[in-house]
Amino acid sequence: MNAEPPFAGTIVPGFEPVQALFAENFRRDDAYRELGAALCVCRGAEVLVDLWGGWADKARTRPWQADTLVNVYSTTKAMTALCLAMLVDRTLIRYEDPVGSVWPEFAAAGKETARIFHLACHEVGLPGFSMPTTVEDLFDWQRVTARLAAQAPMWQPGEKASYHAMTMGFLVGEVVRRVSGRSLGRFLAEEVAGPLGADFHIGLPASLDARVAEMVGPRQTVDLAQLALPSEALAALVNPVLDPTVPNRPEWRRAEIPAANGQASARGAARIFAVLAAGGSLGRERLLSPEGLARFTAPRGGHVDLLLGAAPPWASGVGLNGLGLFGPNPRAYGHTGWGGSFVCADPDAGIAIAYVCNQMGQELIGDPRGRALAAEIHRCLDLRANP
């Protein structure tokens, strides 16, 4: 067995420190030492950084490749929110519309006032399931969406915010399905990933399994009992409790779980967000009009999140950069995933960054590997602009 992790990829001159930091993560002596990972930075059609390295399996028999896919957990939410934003931009729906106007069954049990944006901003009051729910239930779209439609909210929609770790994807995804007539995964494939040639899948075909990296759980775990979370926040983490390696199951990959089971390469995620960083259009491809992009990224809410313990400024399904996860620019936006992945766009620098990995860290947000890489990328940009 070769113990030295293989590395490959390219950078443009000036990003050597980013390449060095990426490689250094494979030599860390803490819980964040990489197994396999990839990093991509795009500015328009130009690829500034395209790096990959390490191993796609725990046994270290499969080197990570340029097209390796990996489960990115909540980074998936960025694409789910984008699909909704595209329907809003096409005037098929408005963020302010009642959810019940497109999903009549949802307007029940105290949710009659819920608006579309409440679903995207974690304010609708359904952070978890009230009925006993198994991981296998998550593979059944009709079952989980029917449960959420019938469920009473834990607070009046709009009055609080608490991260809807698993339910956000089903809620927004069902709205997308009702409005477009297509599942979220199919809409993403046909309207976003396919036209852009971007590897980002929600509902992975079996034909692509050979490209998927094995997920490895965090080396450190969090004791939920010691966090003393309020019941609304705890609801997002239990019923069911997820084994971090559940993405290694074929049933997980086949299902559409639009909050958590996106299978992506760093190239694929960066390619999509590069279009947004360029203003919504790039070359012949357009995802959002300038007005639609402005609506998508406008701040909403302001409640302290009961699970995250802060008031990360949410836009309509993506996080604004108030916590500095995506570099120094507060106008950057994106999403992170449990274990370390993230994708973001910086509209001022015009860049998109995506980072994926299979050795998970323990954080829902704020993994030190991604945060440091984003900061170093911006430092190199500044040095290139001001030598």
Secondary structure, 3 states (H helix, E strand, C coil): CCCCCCEEEEECCCCHHHHHHHHHHHHCCCCCCCCEEEEEEEECCEEEEEEEEEECCCCCCCECCCCCEEECECCHHHHHHHHHHHHHHCCCCCCCCEHHHCCHHHCCCCCCCCEHHHHHCCCCCCCCCCCCCCCHHHHCHHHHHHHHHHCCCCCCCCCCCCCCCCHHHHHHHHHHHHHHCCCHHHHHHHHHHHHHCCCEECCCCHHHHHHECCCECCCCCCCHHHHCCCHHHHCCCCCCCCCCCHHHCHHHHHCCCCCCECEECHHHHHHHHHHHHCCCEECCEECCCHHHHHHHHCCECCCCCCCCCCCCCECCCCEECCCCCCCCCCCCEEEECCCCCEEEEECCCCEEEEEEECECCCCCCCCHHHHHHHHHHHHHHHHHHCC
